[in-house]
Amino acid sequence: MMRSLIHCDWKGCTYSGGFSREACLWRHIKSTHVSPKALKCPHCNKTFGLGREDKLRAHKRLAHRRG
């Protein structure tokens, strides 16, 4: 049985893809629409959406690694 994708109905949302789980849709809403700049890199002030600590960690690891 193939599940249908859930789409974001937030007014003005330009994301055309779908989400396989409601949790993924809510993560998108929080990080894109509610608080897109909730997290800030302490090294360069680049911002990341609410609940996207994973993106901030990856950014710090790749952009600010010591070599």
C-alpha positions as CSV (number, residue, x, y, z in Angstrom):
1,M,0.0,0.0,0.0
2,M,1.5,3.3,-1.1
3,R,0.9,6.2,1.3
4,S,0.0,9.6,-0.2
5,L,2.3,12.5,0.6
6,I,1.3,15.3,2.9
7,H,1.8,18.8,1.5
8,C,2.4,22.1,3.3
9,D,-0.7,24.4,3.2
10,W,1.1,27.3,4.9
11,K,0.1,30.5,3.1
12,G,2.9,31.6,0.8
13,C,4.9,28.3,1.1
14,T,6.8,27.7,-2.1
15,Y,7.9,24.2,-1.2
16,S,6.4,21.9,-3.9
17,G,7.5,18.6,-2.4
18,G,5.6,16.4,0.0
19,F,6.2,14.7,3.3
20,S,5.8,11.1,4.1
21,R,5.1,11.6,7.7
22,E,3.2,14.3,9.7
23,A,6.3,14.8,11.9
24,C,8.3,15.8,8.9
25,L,5.7,18.3,7.9
26,W,5.7,19.8,11.4
27,R,9.5,20.0,11.3
28,H,9.3,21.9,8.0
29,I,6.6,24.3,9.4
30,K,8.7,25.0,12.6
31,S,12.0,25.5,10.8
32,T,10.8,27.3,7.7
33,H,7.7,29.3,8.7
34,V,7.6,29.7,12.5
35,S,11.2,30.3,13.5
36,P,13.5,30.2,10.5
37,K,16.4,31.9,12.4
38,A,16.0,30.3,15.8
39,L,19.6,28.9,15.9
40,K,22.7,30.8,15.2
41,C,26.3,29.6,14.5
42,P,28.5,31.1,17.2
43,H,31.4,31.4,14.7
44,C,29.8,33.2,11.7
45,N,26.2,34.0,12.7
46,K,24.6,31.8,10.0
47,T,21.1,30.9,11.1
48,F,19.1,27.7,11.1
49,G,15.4,27.0,11.7
50,L,13.9,25.9,15.0
51,G,14.5,22.2,15.7
52,R,17.4,21.9,13.1
53,E,20.3,21.4,15.5
54,D,21.4,18.7,13.1
55,K,21.9,21.3,10.4
56,L,23.8,23.6,12.8
57,R,26.1,20.7,13.9
58,A,26.8,19.7,10.3
59,H,27.5,23.3,9.4
60,K,30.0,23.8,12.3
61,R,31.7,20.5,11.4
62,L,32.2,21.4,7.8
63,A,32.6,25.1,7.7
64,H,34.6,25.6,10.9
65,R,36.7,22.5,11.2
66,R,40.2,23.0,12.4
67,G,42.9,21.9,10.1
